[in-house]
Amino acid sequence: MTNGWIDIKNTDMMLIMGGNPAENHPCGFKWVVEAKRTRNAKLIVVDPRFTRTASVADLFCQIRAGSDIAFLGGLIHYAIENNRIAKDYLLNYTNAAFVVKDGFKLPEDGLYSGFDPATQTYDKSTWNYQEGGDLSGKGAAASHAAPAKPALGKDGKPLPPHLPENVAYDLSLQHPNCVFQLLRKQYSRYTSDMVERITGVPKGQFEKAADLFTSVRKDGDTKKVATIIYAVGWTQHTSGTQTIRTAAMLQLLLGNVGRAGGGVNALRGHSNIQGATDLAGIFEILPGYLKVPVPADTDFKTYLERITPKSAKPHIWDSWNYWSNTPKFAVSLMKAMYGDAATKQNDWAFHYLPKVDRNYSWTYIWDDMYRGNVKGLLAFGMNGVAIGPDSNKNIEALKKADWLVVGEIYPDETSEFWKSPGITTDEMKKIQTTVYRLPCAGFAEKDGTFVNSARWLQWKNAALPPPGDAKVDQEVLARIFLKVRELYQKEGGKFPDAILKASWSYTNPLNPSLAEVAKEINGKALADLEDPVTKQQVKAGQQVPGYAWLKDDGTTMCGNWLYSGSFTEAGNMTARRGTEDPSGLGIYPSWAFSWPANRRVMYNRASCDVDGKPWDPSRKQVWWNEATQKWVGNDVPDFKADSKPKDHMGPFIMNPEGVGRLFVPIGAVADGPFPEHYEPIESPIDNPLHPQQSNNPIVKKFKTDADKYGTAKDYNIVCTTYRLTEHYHYWTKNNPMNVQLVPEPFIEVPAELADKMEIRGGELLKVTSARGVYKAKAMVTKRIKRMMVDGKETFQIGIPIHWGYRGIAEDEDKTAKTAANILSPTVIDPNAWTPEFKGFLVKLEKA
Amino acid sequence: MSQATLRVQKISGHAGSVPGEDTQREYTVCKLIDTTTCIGCKACEVACMEWNDLPFGETVFDNTYQTMPETRWNYWNLILFNEHEREDGSLLWLMRKNQCMHCAEPGCLAACPADGAIVQYTNGIVDFQQANCIGCGYCITGCPFDIPKMNPKTHRVFKCTLCTDRVSEGLEPACIKSCPTGCLHFGSKDDMLDLAEKRAKQLREHSNFPNAGVYDPKGVGGTGVVYVLHDATNPEAYGGLPKNPHVPLSVKLWKGPLKWLGNVAMIGGLVGLFVHYLRYGPKSREEEDLATKPEGGKS
């Protein structure tokens, strides 16, 4: 979340889409209800089903699963056409005025400029700003007539496309190639009629939602605020990243980012998934969202040059470009990982880091395993078979691995994959995979921090010790690591130093205290340090107060620069429980630690106008104090404290431009600088915008014989999968309380479809996709209605995912023992690699 | 149950006076349920089970999100789910937390013939005392909300206790504590009614619910559990919430006039007997019977 949970109570308008927080985040949802109750805030819910979130909405729109970009693009079109935009914010805090290179082409035919059909990739060099200066009022003629010759590097080869340091701009926003005009042109195709065709939301209903949501900027109002709240209903599509992009653009257009009650609020799915991503439980980043090295990074210097952005902006503006501090974060991280073994002489142990040569994301891992290329898998609290996509492929993959280690609290589908329905006893005998099951601890048996969606690190204590032989995660991992290290010490092996030299200086190396790990993550000084301006000192061995102290010369170490400040010399900041909220905005500055630097709302400089005065005096977050010549406030300013308003430094300090990106230039997003509606890979219709390029041209399908895809010809129903309040993924089917609340799997079937097919509630149904068959009882409901999608009668069904072939009910043979993700397709988002769990095709029959 | 520390104002089937009867009430407690902000998460169902150590029961899929069709002897708190289409075609998914209403004039207490099996405390909480229960089931007939349920094995009846054990220690009921959205409120009846009316007004003025109102039925003297409803003119839509609940006439008659009629009949009968005796004396053989009978075959 750019903002946070409690901050939601400050809002005037909420759009909840691609998410169902009443059911999946009921405690956080309290703040939505609080906003309604105390401020008469309005709630718009857009979802393929009328959920429990929708039950308290002021306006509900039923949308066809996978068509969110069309809806949001329609909102952008509506906002621009009806002048419901934050003009000053747009001009000064976004790249609306930046002029884009000639040669850039919008995807009216479904393709951006630079597409190479042979390789199915984009050459993104035209997706860039023009070099230049003030092009205001000079029109298209002022642009470079011919594309400049590409700059050459030291080796004589053309440099990869990069942002110009000096970006051309037009403050009148009239230049035909300025971002604003391109944005308007891009979404001019997303009329209400087109939105109805693609999403199935009737035109009148859509316009009601658009009018309501954009009403915060009606008649030039700059005080009101709107927030957008989403979850995996957006991310679990091949268009996930671009959907979120569209929402971010809408919020920039409306001037809602950085403001209390505004922002783009992602609701994370698991109690500590935010912690997992911050500490890089993902193949392509290092802790603190640094990029991993690739083979082309021949040395540390090359690596840093590649990943450290240079500022790119109009020369009249200023940009802090905070990622320019990357070297400090990277060196400090290497010192944390390798301690004294990381020195200036050995390039800070850079050569110990693996160079990531290809995509190793989730679906690729299981694909590799299916192809027989993965010897073994360590699966910790992760039920790969049930998660899918394409559970059957994952089961087949496990059969081919040599070994599997499962760390779990219950036997689950993965740890008993050989018992999957359909595997005969003879087949079982042929499976050569050795399975090790390690009893691990449950959440109440572990201490440490959870990081929530609001970016709060909150320390928790263990309520009771793990039972029997079960061990906490850090002990399991430590023992494995130390054993592997011992083997390297005894037997040598390929490249032992990366293992042998890793820092492991815990008091109890076999079971490291998480408080010690937390201190490592915060970082400490390795030499005496002094701030040249304030004269504040940090002695060698002391915890650093924050990331502003990190250095690139080896005098600091830090496990994750974003968490710096969370465990200082004053103690464990994440354990604080101060209940004071002096501003009444729900900031609670002494409760736990909010990264970065304990600020609660990110980009909060944008909550003020260009002069540093809050847009809404009743919700003052930060402001410019003329007397002290500093930014101050109720929240920690997300800005250079002494940057005067007249210097026009951009509020979006993590972008090289310093401003919010309506247009995302080269490379940051793989499939287009503006989001475009593309159909889900399994879709009921051809894309009305460009039927000949229905799908995203760079979304790739997997290519083994287990990767099967269906078409509307054979599969006429749109299927989405989802989660219930009463269950938590695949483990509560082991808990009698949850099983009592919802005892059996079911399929939500629209009443109109049930009438047609003469299906009665409770009847056993069979859902079939190109990948497999799922069986469960029908829940006939009025909450999913028949839709007209591009003039075609379309039905959607919904399947909650919480069952499989092992659980209380399953063990008593009370269910069909199928996992919902048998149905989902192995096709992924080209930016975040998330599979398309929530919009694919099936057919429905009585079982 | 710490009955010694609570003051009782009504006792079922009790002969003689009740110490707390007609005493000045402090305040009655009240649970306010705002159905317009309930998200049907069932935290309250789970909290009730856990606080009261209720055993798990079996449930089956029944084409609804509702955990089971109605409350049970071991499931006192149940969210009822109802899909309801409004006049303008839009959908409402009504979720109503269903449990004992703790009526001011409880039908269960009126119907109960067993001394002390049901009590009402001065704070308004109506509580079953299973030790005194005879398992007759009359309370089930007497309740207009169909709440009390009998354990088929032990023949004792159970229902929500409004967490009298917590309340008597100054804590809010378990369900109130667990509600994540703050849709449940607890306090004095006056405060809760005030809050409820304010919320209903807000709904009428800002949320396009012109019939929003408060459910506090007078037919049972008002209840210790009140609802804010989107549409107070149509409580039946919320899973059969009765529009005008009252103690059944049969129970009222039986425990009221019929009781006295019965008393009158009984006493009247005894008095009548006595008066008859006074007037007519004991029954003796008739004179006629002693008269000489003609010999022979006189007819």
Interface residues (C-beta under 8 A of the other chain):
Chain A: A22 E23 P26 C27 F29 K30 V33 E34 K36 R37 N40 F50 R52 T53 A54 S55 V56 D58 F60 T725 E726 P736 M737 Q740 L741 V742 P743 E744 F746 G761 G762 K777 A778 M779 V780 T781 K782 R783
Chain B: T36 T37 I39 G40 C41 K42 A43 E45 V46 M49 F56 G57 E58 T59 V60 F61 D62 N63 T64 Y65 T67 E83 E85 S90 L91 L92 W93 L94 M95 P180 T181 G182 C183 R199 Q202 H206 S207 N208
